Amino acid sequence: MEDDPYSVVLSKVMATRKRLTRVESQAQTQQRLLDAAAAIVARRGFAGASIEDIAETAGYSRGAFHANFKSKDELFLALIERHVKAMLSEIHKMMMDASLSPDEMQKSLRAACACYTGSDKETYLLLTEAQLYAVRNPRFGKKLSALFGAIYDGLLSPIEYFQKQTGFNDTSARQLVLIGFALSHGLILHNLMDPMRYPEETVSNSIEFVFDRIFPQTR
């Protein structure tokens, strides 16, 4: 049986703490608040995650929360940014390896696009919550749009590099990023909604199907 994310956060908080510098202590506090927020938002949604619950789960007071984040919106954006940076880092590692041949690069991109497991659930739930909240909150929406712009820009360079190495230039890199993001996100939401009807294997196979139509093996 999988550990409850809520319990995992609590266990981290209760672990023995070494003496830290002020900067290290603040970084640790922010990290724990973000971990707590991720677990609670994934379970209850953004609206159901109160500052008090986030702070309590992280082992801090409401005052400690406001000493690190001006608002729940600011924390939410920081949380999304953390997940996005991790995702982009993995994609860049896969795609920007100069030692790969064009064929190996295509296989690497295909694997990166189709790779989805239940462990990604939290990331996609957070992204979905953020998008829904942005639709109803224009001020937050502008900030999230800027962050998502950074996501798309961050994906452009590896896609453009792939196109240059392989000669696949029928579609612009920007359009490919939009198609890939929207397709994978939509399919994964179906899996999260009904994993029996739309299992992980179906999600991956569907993404591979579209990928192979856009990037046929031979030209």
N, CA and C atoms as a LAMMPS dump frame, in Angstrom:
ITEM: TIMESTEP
0
ITEM: NUMBER OF ATOMS
657
ITEM: BOX BOUNDS ff ff ff
-5.0000000000000000e+02 5.0000000000000000e+02
-5.0000000000000000e+02 5.0000000000000000e+02
-5.0000000000000000e+02 5.0000000000000000e+02
ITEM: ATOMS id mol type element x y z
1 1 1 N 0.849 -1.203 0
2 1 2 C 0 0 0
3 1 3 C 0.883 1.25 0
4 2 1 N 0.581 2.234 -0.881
5 2 2 C 1.39 3.427 -0.977
6 2 3 C 1.225 4.312 0.251
7 3 1 N 2.34 4.996 0.59
8 3 2 C 2.277 5.921 1.717
9 3 3 C 1.432 7.122 1.355
10 4 1 N 0.642 7.593 2.291
11 4 2 C -0.157 8.788 2.11
12 4 3 C 0.801 9.975 2.018
13 5 1 N 0.754 10.797 0.941
14 5 2 C 1.648 11.951 0.818
15 5 3 C 1.584 12.861 2.035
16 6 1 N 0.424 12.96 2.627
17 6 2 C 0.23 13.786 3.814
18 6 3 C 1.118 13.272 4.948
19 7 1 N 1.148 11.937 5.135
20 7 2 C 1.945 11.309 6.191
21 7 3 C 3.436 11.437 5.901
22 8 1 N 3.8 11.36 4.609
23 8 2 C 5.199 11.472 4.227
24 8 3 C 5.748 12.835 4.608
25 9 1 N 4.944 13.88 4.332
26 9 2 C 5.369 15.235 4.689
27 9 3 C 5.554 15.361 6.187
28 10 1 N 4.601 14.824 6.945
29 10 2 C 4.699 14.895 8.405
30 10 3 C 5.943 14.186 8.921
31 11 1 N 6.277 13.04 8.331
32 11 2 C 7.446 12.289 8.781
33 11 3 C 8.727 13.065 8.512
34 12 1 N 8.753 13.804 7.373
35 12 2 C 9.923 14.627 7.074
36 12 3 C 10.085 15.743 8.103
37 13 1 N 8.951 16.32 8.473
38 13 2 C 8.985 17.429 9.43
39 13 3 C 9.486 16.98 10.793
40 14 1 N 9.101 15.776 11.204
41 14 2 C 9.45 15.277 12.524
42 14 3 C 10.857 14.701 12.595
43 15 1 N 11.554 14.61 11.436
44 15 2 C 12.918 14.073 11.428
45 15 3 C 13.84 14.991 12.228
46 16 1 N 14.907 14.45 12.722
47 16 2 C 15.874 15.207 13.522
48 16 3 C 16.474 16.345 12.715
49 17 1 N 16.496 17.517 13.294
50 17 2 C 16.991 18.693 12.59
51 17 3 C 18.399 19.051 13.071
52 18 1 N 19.31 19.274 12.103
53 18 2 C 20.642 19.728 12.467
54 18 3 C 20.623 21.253 12.568
55 19 1 N 21.644 21.823 13.18
56 19 2 C 21.729 23.278 13.299
57 19 3 C 22.051 23.864 11.93
58 20 1 N 21.226 24.802 11.481
59 20 2 C 21.372 25.374 10.154
60 20 3 C 21.665 26.859 10.222
61 21 1 N 22.274 27.39 9.152
62 21 2 C 22.441 28.832 9.043
63 21 3 C 21.073 29.445 8.775
64 22 1 N 20.984 30.762 8.862
65 22 2 C 19.704 31.428 8.634
66 22 3 C 19.197 31.173 7.217
67 23 1 N 20.112 31.257 6.251
68 23 2 C 19.727 31.034 4.863
69 23 3 C 19.275 29.595 4.662
70 24 1 N 20.019 28.641 5.227
71 24 2 C 19.653 27.231 5.108
72 24 3 C 18.317 26.956 5.782
73 25 1 N 18.103 27.588 6.936
74 25 2 C 16.863 27.395 7.668
75 25 3 C 15.666 27.915 6.877
76 26 1 N 15.829 29.09 6.259
77 26 2 C 14.747 29.653 5.462
78 26 3 C 14.453 28.776 4.248
79 27 1 N 15.506 28.284 3.597
80 27 2 C 15.331 27.411 2.435
81 27 3 C 14.61 26.126 2.832
82 28 1 N 14.97 25.59 4.006
83 28 2 C 14.322 24.376 4.489
84 28 3 C 12.853 24.631 4.812
85 29 1 N 12.589 25.775 5.428
86 29 2 C 11.201 26.124 5.746
87 29 3 C 10.369 26.234 4.475
88 30 1 N 10.895 26.925 3.476
89 30 2 C 10.181 27.076 2.206
90 30 3 C 9.956 25.721 1.546
91 31 1 N 10.977 24.874 1.595
92 31 2 C 10.858 23.55 0.989
93 31 3 C 9.767 22.737 1.66
94 32 1 N 9.692 22.79 2.965
95 32 2 C 8.688 22.027 3.701
96 32 3 C 7.285 22.586 3.491
97 33 1 N 7.193 23.892 3.378
98 33 2 C 5.895 24.489 3.083
99 33 3 C 5.424 24.081 1.682
100 34 1 N 6.352 24.04 0.735
101 34 2 C 6.005 23.62 -0.624
102 34 3 C 5.617 22.143 -0.665
103 35 1 N 6.36 21.312 0.082
104 35 2 C 6.022 19.879 0.141
105 35 3 C 4.628 19.679 0.722
106 36 1 N 4.345 20.426 1.79
107 36 2 C 3.034 20.305 2.439
108 36 3 C 1.93 20.773 1.495
109 37 1 N 2.173 21.891 0.817
110 37 2 C 1.172 22.424 -0.115
111 37 3 C 0.912 21.445 -1.257
112 38 1 N 1.967 20.836 -1.775
113 38 2 C 1.813 19.881 -2.881
114 38 3 C 0.926 18.716 -2.47
115 39 1 N 1.161 18.191 -1.272
116 39 2 C 0.379 17.049 -0.793
117 39 3 C -1.088 17.426 -0.574
118 40 1 N -1.322 18.602 0.015
119 40 2 C -2.689 19.013 0.334
120 40 3 C -3.463 19.399 -0.921
121 41 1 N -2.817 20.145 -1.831
122 41 2 C -3.491 20.555 -3.063
123 41 3 C -3.849 19.333 -3.905
124 42 1 N -2.952 18.338 -3.95
125 42 2 C -3.227 17.13 -4.711
126 42 3 C -4.431 16.383 -4.15
127 43 1 N -4.642 16.492 -2.842
128 43 2 C -5.755 15.778 -2.199
129 43 3 C -7.04 16.583 -2.202
130 44 1 N -6.941 17.888 -1.951
131 44 2 C -8.142 18.695 -1.722
132 44 3 C -8.41 19.752 -2.792
133 45 1 N -7.434 19.985 -3.648
134 45 2 C -7.566 21.075 -4.603
135 45 3 C -7.044 22.372 -4.005
136 46 1 N -6.827 23.377 -4.867
137 46 2 C -6.263 24.641 -4.403
138 46 3 C -7.193 25.339 -3.418
139 47 1 N -8.481 25.377 -3.743
140 47 2 C -9.449 26.067 -2.889
141 47 3 C -9.532 25.415 -1.51
142 48 1 N -9.337 24.105 -1.444
143 48 2 C -9.451 23.392 -0.177
144 48 3 C -8.19 23.379 0.647
145 49 1 N -7.134 23.986 0.128
146 49 2 C -5.858 24.017 0.857
147 49 3 C -5.717 25.359 1.565
148 50 1 N -5.938 25.382 2.86
149 50 2 C -5.84 26.639 3.617
150 50 3 C -4.407 26.875 4.064
151 51 1 N -4.097 28.14 4.298
152 51 2 C -2.758 28.495 4.788
153 51 3 C -2.49 27.803 6.117
154 52 1 N -3.51 27.752 6.975
155 52 2 C -3.34 27.114 8.288
156 52 3 C -2.983 25.636 8.144
157 53 1 N -3.675 24.933 7.251
158 53 2 C -3.405 23.508 7.061
159 53 3 C -2.009 23.279 6.474
160 54 1 N -1.628 24.13 5.541
161 54 2 C -0.305 23.997 4.923
162 54 3 C 0.788 24.204 5.972
163 55 1 N 0.639 25.27 6.754
164 55 2 C 1.639 25.578 7.783
165 55 3 C 1.693 24.477 8.841
166 56 1 N 0.526 24.017 9.296
167 56 2 C 0.481 22.972 10.32
168 56 3 C 1.102 21.673 9.823
169 57 1 N 0.788 21.296 8.585
170 57 2 C 1.339 20.073 8.019
171 57 3 C 2.855 20.155 7.899
172 58 1 N 3.359 21.346 7.574
173 58 2 C 4.802 21.546 7.449
174 58 3 C 5.485 21.668 8.807
175 59 1 N 4.681 21.834 9.862
176 59 2 C 5.245 21.954 11.204
177 59 3 C 5.561 23.373 11.628
178 60 1 N 4.862 24.336 11.019
179 60 2 C 5.13 25.737 11.315
180 60 3 C 3.831 26.481 11.648
181 61 1 N 3.991 27.743 12.03
182 61 2 C 2.841 28.588 12.332
183 61 3 C 2.439 29.375 11.083
184 62 1 N 1.276 30.014 11.162
185 62 2 C 0.839 30.877 10.054
186 62 3 C 1.835 32.012 9.857
187 63 1 N 2.411 32.478 10.95
188 63 2 C 3.412 33.545 10.858
189 63 3 C 4.622 33.119 10.051
190 64 1 N 5.048 31.879 10.224
191 64 2 C 6.19 31.357 9.462
192 64 3 C 5.849 31.296 7.979
193 65 1 N 4.588 30.968 7.697
194 65 2 C 4.158 30.936 6.299
195 65 3 C 4.315 32.317 5.677
196 66 1 N 3.777 33.349 6.336
197 66 2 C 3.804 34.696 5.765
198 66 3 C 5.202 35.308 5.781
199 67 1 N 6.098 34.742 6.557
200 67 2 C 7.48 35.206 6.547
201 67 3 C 8.214 34.721 5.291
202 68 1 N 7.643 33.723 4.627
203 68 2 C 8.284 33.151 3.442
204 68 3 C 7.491 33.376 2.16
205 69 1 N 6.172 33.495 2.281
206 69 2 C 5.333 33.711 1.107
207 69 3 C 4.292 34.781 1.429
208 70 1 N 4.105 35.734 0.503
209 70 2 C 3.165 36.82 0.735
210 70 3 C 1.723 36.323 0.758
211 71 1 N 1.456 35.27 0.003
212 71 2 C 0.089 34.78 -0.111
213 71 3 C 0.098 33.323 -0.554
214 72 1 N -1.069 32.717 -0.54
215 72 2 C -1.198 31.348 -1.039
216 72 3 C -0.944 31.319 -2.542
217 73 1 N -1.339 32.368 -3.242
218 73 2 C -1.081 32.439 -4.68
219 73 3 C 0.417 32.388 -4.968
220 74 1 N 1.186 33.136 -4.203
221 74 2 C 2.635 33.166 -4.411
222 74 3 C 3.243 31.792 -4.166
223 75 1 N 2.793 31.13 -3.111
224 75 2 C 3.275 29.774 -2.829
225 75 3 C 2.888 28.822 -3.953
226 76 1 N 1.68 28.951 -4.457
227 76 2 C 1.2 28.073 -5.52
228 76 3 C 2.049 28.23 -6.773
229 77 1 N 2.384 29.473 -7.125
230 77 2 C 3.232 29.719 -8.286
231 77 3 C 4.632 29.136 -8.078
232 78 1 N 5.154 29.279 -6.862
233 78 2 C 6.475 28.717 -6.561
234 78 3 C 6.45 27.203 -6.661
235 79 1 N 5.341 26.615 -6.26
236 79 2 C 5.181 25.161 -6.318
237 79 3 C 5.141 24.687 -7.772
238 80 1 N 4.377 25.377 -8.599
239 80 2 C 4.302 25.03 -10.015
240 80 3 C 5.673 25.185 -10.662
241 81 1 N 6.359 26.272 -10.33
242 81 2 C 7.681 26.529 -10.909
243 81 3 C 8.661 25.417 -10.536
244 82 1 N 8.591 24.928 -9.307
245 82 2 C 9.482 23.854 -8.868
246 82 3 C 9.267 22.589 -9.697
247 83 1 N 8.019 22.234 -9.906
248 83 2 C 7.709 21.04 -10.693
249 83 3 C 8.118 21.228 -12.154
250 84 1 N 7.905 22.419 -12.68
251 84 2 C 8.228 22.692 -14.078
252 84 3 C 9.736 22.615 -14.309
253 85 1 N 10.522 23.192 -13.409
254 85 2 C 11.976 23.162 -13.549
255 85 3 C 12.501 21.734 -13.555
256 86 1 N 11.936 20.898 -12.699
257 86 2 C 12.36 19.497 -12.652
258 86 3 C 12.022 18.795 -13.969
259 87 1 N 10.844 19.08 -14.506
260 87 2 C 10.413 18.47 -15.754
261 87 3 C 11.295 18.919 -16.915
262 88 1 N 11.568 20.222 -16.997
263 88 2 C 12.398 20.741 -18.077
264 88 3 C 13.821 20.209 -18.002
265 89 1 N 14.33 20.053 -16.797
266 89 2 C 15.684 19.534 -16.609
267 89 3 C 15.814 18.133 -17.192
268 90 1 N 14.811 17.304 -16.951
269 90 2 C 14.839 15.936 -17.471
270 90 3 C 14.769 15.922 -18.998
271 91 1 N 13.939 16.786 -19.561
272 91 2 C 13.805 16.841 -21.019
273 91 3 C 15.101 17.306 -21.668
274 92 1 N 15.736 18.318 -21.072
275 92 2 C 16.991 18.815 -21.623
276 92 3 C 18.08 17.746 -21.567
277 93 1 N 18.113 16.959 -20.496
278 93 2 C 19.099 15.888 -20.391
279 93 3 C 18.916 14.868 -21.507
280 94 1 N 17.663 14.568 -21.808
281 94 2 C 17.365 13.579 -22.848
282 94 3 C 17.672 14.092 -24.246
283 95 1 N 17.381 15.383 -24.489
284 95 2 C 17.383 15.897 -25.847
285 95 3 C 18.664 16.601 -26.289
286 96 1 N 19.411 17.144 -25.355
287 96 2 C 20.549 17.981 -25.72
288 96 3 C 21.882 17.24 -25.66
289 97 1 N 21.839 15.928 -25.766
290 97 2 C 23.051 15.106 -25.747
291 97 3 C 23.644 15.077 -27.156
292 98 1 N 24.782 15.759 -27.331
293 98 2 C 25.396 15.874 -28.657
294 98 3 C 25.912 14.547 -29.184
295 99 1 N 26.053 13.564 -28.308
296 99 2 C 26.584 12.274 -28.741
297 99 3 C 25.522 11.403 -29.427
298 100 1 N 24.256 11.792 -29.336
299 100 2 C 23.184 10.998 -29.917
300 100 3 C 23.099 11.185 -31.432
301 101 1 N 22.859 10.103 -32.125
302 101 2 C 22.61 10.182 -33.565
303 101 3 C 21.183 10.687 -33.766
304 102 1 N 20.826 11.169 -34.974
305 102 2 C 19.447 11.615 -35.217
306 102 3 C 18.415 10.549 -34.867
307 103 1 N 18.696 9.284 -35.208
308 103 2 C 17.756 8.204 -34.91
309 103 3 C 17.612 8.012 -33.41
310 104 1 N 18.741 8.065 -32.693
311 104 2 C 18.704 7.918 -31.232
312 104 3 C 17.985 9.096 -30.592
313 105 1 N 18.171 10.271 -31.168
314 105 2 C 17.506 11.461 -30.641
315 105 3 C 15.992 11.35 -30.807
316 106 1 N 15.552 10.832 -31.952
317 106 2 C 14.13 10.665 -32.195
318 106 3 C 13.531 9.665 -31.212
319 107 1 N 14.249 8.567 -30.974
320 107 2 C 13.774 7.566 -30.019
321 107 3 C 13.729 8.143 -28.607
322 108 1 N 14.704 8.993 -28.282
323 108 2 C 14.748 9.614 -26.958
324 108 3 C 13.569 10.554 -26.755
325 109 1 N 13.268 11.357 -27.79
326 109 2 C 12.128 12.277 -27.705
327 109 3 C 10.825 11.493 -27.613
328 110 1 N 10.705 10.436 -28.381
329 110 2 C 9.507 9.601 -28.357
330 110 3 C 9.284 9.022 -26.97
331 111 1 N 10.366 8.527 -26.363
332 111 2 C 10.27 7.947 -25.025
333 111 3 C 9.908 9.008 -23.989
334 112 1 N 10.489 10.212 -24.144
335 112 2 C 10.204 11.296 -23.201
336 112 3 C 8.742 11.724 -23.273
337 113 1 N 8.204 11.795 -24.493
338 113 2 C 6.808 12.21 -24.671
339 113 3 C 5.84 11.176 -24.112
340 114 1 N 6.159 9.899 -24.307
341 114 2 C 5.223 8.828 -23.942
342 114 3 C 5.406 8.329 -22.518
343 115 1 N 6.455 8.805 -21.858
344 115 2 C 6.727 8.313 -20.504
345 115 3 C 5.749 8.912 -19.505
346 116 1 N 4.885 8.092 -18.963
347 116 2 C 3.944 8.533 -17.935
348 116 3 C 3.688 7.394 -16.965
349 117 1 N 3.837 7.686 -15.687
350 117 2 C 3.518 6.712 -14.648
351 117 3 C 2.694 7.406 -13.579
352 118 1 N 2.126 6.631 -12.689
353 118 2 C 1.313 7.191 -11.615
354 118 3 C 2.063 8.177 -10.74
355 119 1 N 3.404 8.098 -10.753
356 119 2 C 4.199 9.009 -9.928
357 119 3 C 4.114 10.449 -10.428
358 120 1 N 3.664 10.627 -11.684
359 120 2 C 3.507 11.974 -12.238
360 120 3 C 2.177 12.611 -11.847
361 121 1 N 1.349 11.865 -11.136
362 121 2 C -0.005 12.303 -10.824
363 121 3 C -0.015 13.669 -10.15
364 122 1 N 0.826 13.866 -9.158
365 122 2 C 0.818 15.116 -8.408
366 122 3 C 1.109 16.305 -9.309
367 123 1 N 2.096 16.159 -10.2
368 123 2 C 2.469 17.26 -11.086
369 123 3 C 1.302 17.673 -11.965
370 124 1 N 0.623 16.71 -12.576
371 124 2 C -0.472 17.044 -13.486
372 124 3 C -1.699 17.562 -12.744
373 125 1 N -1.925 17.078 -11.535
374 125 2 C -3.019 17.627 -10.735
375 125 3 C -2.743 19.086 -10.388
376 126 1 N -1.493 19.395 -10.04
377 126 2 C -1.118 20.761 -9.702
378 126 3 C -1.273 21.678 -10.916
379 127 1 N -0.821 21.218 -12.083
380 127 2 C -0.943 22.029 -13.291
381 127 3 C -2.408 22.292 -13.633
382 128 1 N -3.232 21.264 -13.471
383 128 2 C -4.654 21.418 -13.766
384 128 3 C -5.321 22.381 -12.794
385 129 1 N -5.01 22.228 -11.513
386 129 2 C -5.555 23.138 -10.504
387 129 3 C -5.154 24.574 -10.808
388 130 1 N -3.895 24.761 -11.204
389 130 2 C -3.41 26.105 -11.495
390 130 3 C -4.135 26.714 -12.682
391 131 1 N -4.358 25.922 -13.725
392 131 2 C -5.049 26.427 -14.911
393 131 3 C -6.5 26.789 -14.604
394 132 1 N -7.171 25.945 -13.847
395 132 2 C -8.559 26.223 -13.492
396 132 3 C -8.662 27.488 -12.639
397 133 1 N -7.748 27.63 -11.691
398 133 2 C -7.763 28.806 -10.824
399 133 3 C -7.457 30.064 -11.64
400 134 1 N -6.555 29.933 -12.619
401 134 2 C -6.176 31.075 -13.447
402 134 3 C -7.352 31.582 -14.278
403 135 1 N -8.204 30.67 -14.729
404 135 2 C -9.376 31.062 -15.525
405 135 3 C -10.304 31.941 -14.703
406 136 1 N -10.392 31.679 -13.415
407 136 2 C -11.324 32.403 -12.539
408 136 3 C -10.667 33.598 -11.831
409 137 1 N -9.344 33.674 -11.915
410 137 2 C -8.61 34.735 -11.228
411 137 3 C -7.635 35.381 -12.212
412 138 1 N -8.055 36.446 -12.91
413 138 2 C -7.221 37.058 -13.952
414 138 3 C -5.835 37.498 -13.457
415 139 1 N -5.752 38 -12.237
416 139 2 C -4.45 38.454 -11.733
417 139 3 C -3.488 37.274 -11.624
418 140 1 N -3.976 36.18 -11.048
419 140 2 C -3.159 34.966 -10.968
420 140 3 C -2.89 34.432 -12.369
421 141 1 N -3.908 34.551 -13.254
422 141 2 C -3.777 34.047 -14.612
423 141 3 C -2.623 34.694 -15.368
424 142 1 N -2.418 35.994 -15.177
425 142 2 C -1.32 36.679 -15.85
426 142 3 C 0.03 36.128 -15.392
427 143 1 N 0.146 35.877 -14.098
428 143 2 C 1.405 35.344 -13.561
429 143 3 C 1.631 33.911 -14.032
430 144 1 N 0.548 33.129 -14.05
431 144 2 C 0.683 31.75 -14.499
432 144 3 C 0.998 31.703 -15.991
433 145 1 N 0.409 32.617 -16.754
434 145 2 C 0.671 32.672 -18.187
435 145 3 C 2.146 32.949 -18.456
436 146 1 N 2.729 33.847 -17.649
437 146 2 C 4.157 34.14 -17.798
438 146 3 C 4.997 32.909 -17.483
439 147 1 N 4.591 32.162 -16.456
440 147 2 C 5.311 30.952 -16.077
441 147 3 C 5.177 29.888 -17.16
442 148 1 N 3.959 29.716 -17.691
443 148 2 C 3.759 28.749 -18.755
444 148 3 C 4.507 29.16 -20.021
445 149 1 N 4.627 30.488 -20.236
446 149 2 C 5.424 30.969 -21.363
447 149 3 C 6.869 30.519 -21.234
448 150 1 N 7.369 30.548 -19.998
449 150 2 C 8.737 30.088 -19.74
450 150 3 C 8.86 28.589 -20
451 151 1 N 7.796 27.845 -19.687
452 151 2 C 7.79 26.4 -19.942
453 151 3 C 7.926 26.144 -21.444
454 152 1 N 7.084 26.815 -22.214
455 152 2 C 7.097 26.617 -23.662
456 152 3 C 8.441 27.051 -24.255
457 153 1 N 8.952 28.19 -23.79
458 153 2 C 10.244 28.665 -24.291
459 153 3 C 11.358 27.683 -23.927
460 154 1 N 11.239 27.09 -22.736
461 154 2 C 12.244 26.135 -22.297
462 154 3 C 12.235 24.857 -23.116
463 155 1 N 11.071 24.529 -23.688
464 155 2 C 10.954 23.328 -24.517
465 155 3 C 11.33 23.586 -25.976
466 156 1 N 11.327 24.848 -26.375
467 156 2 C 11.623 25.167 -27.763
468 156 3 C 13.037 24.774 -28.168
469 157 1 N 14.02 25.074 -27.303
470 157 2 C 15.409 24.817 -27.684
471 157 3 C 15.691 23.336 -27.946
472 158 1 N 15.248 22.401 -27.083
473 158 2 C 15.507 20.999 -27.417
474 158 3 C 14.747 20.524 -28.655
475 159 1 N 13.52 21.048 -28.877
476 159 2 C 12.76 20.655 -30.063
477 159 3 C 13.428 21.209 -31.324
478 160 1 N 13.866 22.464 -31.277
479 160 2 C 14.549 23.06 -32.429
480 160 3 C 15.862 22.337 -32.712
481 161 1 N 16.54 21.945 -31.646
482 161 2 C 17.785 21.187 -31.803
483 161 3 C 17.5 19.844 -32.469
484 162 1 N 16.429 19.204 -32.042
485 162 2 C 16.005 17.934 -32.631
486 162 3 C 15.687 18.11 -34.114
487 163 1 N 14.963 19.167 -34.451
488 163 2 C 14.61 19.414 -35.848
489 163 3 C 15.851 19.654 -36.705
490 164 1 N 16.791 20.382 -36.155
491 164 2 C 18.021 20.674 -36.896
492 164 3 C 18.805 19.401 -37.165
493 165 1 N 18.856 18.502 -36.179
494 165 2 C 19.642 17.283 -36.31
495 165 3 C 18.959 16.233 -37.185
496 166 1 N 17.639 16.249 -37.205
497 166 2 C 16.906 15.191 -37.902
498 166 3 C 16.281 15.634 -39.23
499 167 1 N 16.143 16.936 -39.414
500 167 2 C 15.543 17.422 -40.652
501 167 3 C 14.022 17.456 -40.637
502 168 1 N 13.399 17.257 -39.477
503 168 2 C 11.935 17.323 -39.364
504 168 3 C 11.518 18.784 -39.17
505 169 1 N 11.136 19.425 -40.26
506 169 2 C 10.8 20.847 -40.191
507 169 3 C 9.42 21.165 -40.755
508 170 1 N 8.566 20.155 -40.873
509 170 2 C 7.241 20.372 -41.455
510 170 3 C 6.352 21.238 -40.568
511 171 1 N 6.6 21.193 -39.271
512 171 2 C 5.798 21.946 -38.303
513 171 3 C 6.724 22.752 -37.416
514 172 1 N 6.308 23.961 -37.034
515 172 2 C 7.161 24.8 -36.2
516 172 3 C 7.349 24.189 -34.812
517 173 1 N 8.48 24.488 -34.208
518 173 2 C 8.767 23.968 -32.875
519 173 3 C 7.727 24.446 -31.875
520 174 1 N 7.287 25.69 -32.009
521 174 2 C 6.294 26.234 -31.075
522 174 3 C 4.972 25.481 -31.176
523 175 1 N 4.566 25.144 -32.392
524 175 2 C 3.325 24.397 -32.567
525 175 3 C 3.472 22.979 -32.02
526 176 1 N 4.628 22.372 -32.198
527 176 2 C 4.868 21.021 -31.686
528 176 3 C 4.814 20.986 -30.163
529 177 1 N 5.358 22.02 -29.54
530 177 2 C 5.327 22.096 -28.077
531 177 3 C 3.884 22.188 -27.586
532 178 1 N 3.089 23.037 -28.23
533 178 2 C 1.684 23.193 -27.843
534 178 3 C 0.92 21.885 -28.028
535 179 1 N 1.111 21.228 -29.167
536 179 2 C 0.426 19.965 -29.439
537 179 3 C 0.828 18.916 -28.404
538 180 1 N 2.124 18.801 -28.167
539 180 2 C 2.615 17.792 -27.233
540 180 3 C 2.104 18.007 -25.82
541 181 1 N 2.135 19.256 -25.366
542 181 2 C 1.705 19.56 -24.011
543 181 3 C 0.21 19.31 -23.843
544 182 1 N -0.583 19.816 -24.792
545 182 2 C -2.036 19.674 -24.695
546 182 3 C -2.471 18.215 -24.815
547 183 1 N -1.842 17.485 -25.722
548 183 2 C -2.19 16.08 -25.923
549 183 3 C -1.891 15.25 -24.683
550 184 1 N -0.663 15.357 -24.186
551 184 2 C -0.273 14.544 -23.026
552 184 3 C -1.089 14.912 -21.796
553 185 1 N -1.326 16.206 -21.6
554 185 2 C -2.085 16.654 -20.431
555 185 3 C -3.517 16.122 -20.486
556 186 1 N -4.137 16.232 -21.648
557 186 2 C -5.512 15.756 -21.783
558 186 3 C -5.636 14.254 -21.575
559 187 1 N -4.722 13.484 -22.154
560 187 2 C -4.769 12.028 -22.001
561 187 3 C -4.53 11.613 -20.557
562 188 1 N -3.603 12.292 -19.909
563 188 2 C -3.285 11.946 -18.524
564 188 3 C -4.453 12.268 -17.597
565 189 1 N -5.168 13.35 -17.876
566 189 2 C -6.346 13.673 -17.069
567 189 3 C -7.404 12.578 -17.195
568 190 1 N -7.532 12 -18.378
569 190 2 C -8.461 10.882 -18.546
570 190 3 C -8.036 9.703 -17.672
571 191 1 N -6.75 9.44 -17.604
572 191 2 C -6.248 8.351 -16.759
573 191 3 C -6.516 8.627 -15.284
574 192 1 N -6.307 9.871 -14.869
575 192 2 C -6.524 10.222 -13.469
576 192 3 C -8.006 10.122 -13.104
577 193 1 N -8.859 10.437 -14.068
578 193 2 C -10.301 10.382 -13.844
579 193 3 C -10.805 8.94 -13.779
580 194 1 N -10.295 8.096 -14.677
581 194 2 C -10.786 6.716 -14.76
582 194 3 C -9.64 5.791 -15.191
583 195 1 N -8.768 5.419 -14.261
584 195 2 C -7.595 4.596 -14.607
585 195 3 C -7.939 3.203 -15.117
586 196 1 N -9.138 2.718 -14.827
587 196 2 C -9.534 1.404 -15.33
588 196 3 C -9.861 1.477 -16.822
589 197 1 N -10.57 2.511 -17.213
590 197 2 C -10.956 2.67 -18.623
591 197 3 C -9.799 3.198 -19.465
592 198 1 N -8.982 4.086 -18.863
593 198 2 C -7.859 4.699 -19.58
594 198 3 C -6.557 4.43 -18.821
595 199 1 N -6.049 3.199 -18.86
596 199 2 C -4.838 2.853 -18.103
597 199 3 C -3.603 3.573 -18.638
598 200 1 N -2.532 3.544 -17.846
599 200 2 C -1.294 4.227 -18.218
600 200 3 C -0.77 3.753 -19.57
601 201 1 N -0.886 2.466 -19.83
602 201 2 C -0.402 1.918 -21.092
603 201 3 C -1.134 2.533 -22.284
604 202 1 N -2.444 2.744 -22.138
605 202 2 C -3.226 3.357 -23.212
606 202 3 C -2.793 4.799 -23.443
607 203 1 N -2.516 5.508 -22.363
608 203 2 C -2.037 6.887 -22.474
609 203 3 C -0.731 6.925 -23.257
610 204 1 N 0.233 6.095 -22.856
611 204 2 C 1.534 6.073 -23.529
612 204 3 C 1.411 5.657 -24.988
613 205 1 N 0.602 4.633 -25.248
614 205 2 C 0.432 4.159 -26.618
615 205 3 C -0.218 5.213 -27.505
616 206 1 N -1.155 5.974 -26.945
617 206 2 C -1.834 7.023 -27.714
618 206 3 C -0.866 8.138 -28.087
619 207 1 N -0.012 8.505 -27.138
620 207 2 C 0.986 9.551 -27.403
621 207 3 C 1.978 9.065 -28.456
622 208 1 N 2.402 7.818 -28.358
623 208 2 C 3.317 7.249 -29.351
624 208 3 C 2.675 7.22 -30.737
625 209 1 N 1.377 6.916 -30.787
626 209 2 C 0.651 6.871 -32.058
627 209 3 C 0.713 8.234 -32.753
628 210 1 N 0.417 9.302 -32.021
629 210 2 C 0.444 10.649 -32.597
630 210 3 C 1.875 11.042 -32.961
631 211 1 N 2.821 10.718 -32.087
632 211 2 C 4.227 11.044 -32.335
633 211 3 C 4.693 10.43 -33.654
634 212 1 N 4.346 9.152 -33.878
635 212 2 C 4.794 8.449 -35.077
636 212 3 C 4.146 9.003 -36.342
637 213 1 N 2.979 9.644 -36.224
638 213 2 C 2.36 10.267 -37.386
639 213 3 C 3.034 11.602 -37.713
640 214 1 N 3.478 12.284 -36.687
641 214 2 C 4.16 13.57 -36.893
642 214 3 C 5.608 13.345 -37.342
643 215 1 N 6.262 12.355 -36.727
644 215 2 C 7.652 12.057 -37.033
645 215 3 C 7.78 10.607 -37.526
646 216 1 N 7.44 10.35 -38.779
647 216 2 C 7.584 8.982 -39.292
648 216 3 C 9.036 8.537 -39.24
649 217 1 N 9.225 7.235 -39.155
650 217 2 C 10.576 6.697 -38.993
651 217 3 C 11.46 6.951 -40.197
652 218 1 N 10.885 6.987 -41.37
653 218 2 C 11.699 7.216 -42.576
654 218 3 C 11.168 8.413 -43.331
655 219 1 N 12.068 9.082 -44.016
656 219 2 C 11.682 10.263 -44.784
657 219 3 C 12.196 10.146 -46.204
